[in-house]
Amino acid sequence: MNFSIQPFLENEKYQLIPLQKGDFELLYEVASDPKVWEQHPNKDRYKREVFENFFKGAIESQGAFKIVEKSTGNFLGSTRFYDFDESENRIFIGYTFYGANSWGKGINPQVKKLMLDYIFQFVDKVHFHIGKENFRSQIALERLGGKKIAEEEVAYFGEPTRTNFVYEIIKENHFKVDKS
């Protein structure tokens, strides 16, 4: 792999800044709301000890970001690149969450566009694991041009295995889709 999966990315409104250990408390403030995890496969991540494990996995992935609103400096959530597969020329984007205050404001499409525009310089396919009951994220991915291609059991870092759908966005299709 001759590219970084943890670059600094930004647009006019948002920054994706590599996650650091010192970010735990501010990110946990966002993650401690049970509503954030209602549709996620692991619904108890709002609990401090469960989120500590999630955060540890994020740091160890070396591909995780805090999502920051430039105008306020507020942490809005987190996302990451993970599981690069050189032979498939593919990487995953996921583990994404936003505080409920950020929902419905068009933030996720802008963040995903930043990530996709960057990573498609290096790979041809991006995959996403989405919990089978996470309808909000399924709809969001379909709006970005993602296609459901598989269903698989996924064991998140230190958590039980859960059924996830795999969505795919292909480089050549990405630039054809209006993400506004």
Beta strands, then each sheet from edge to edge (+ up, - down):
strand 1: 9-10
strand 2: 14-18
strand 3: 64-69
strand 4: 75-85
strand 5: 90-98
strand 6: 125-131
strand 7: 147-155
strand 8: 161-170
sheet 1: 1+ 2- 3+ 4- 5+ 6+ 8- 7+
end
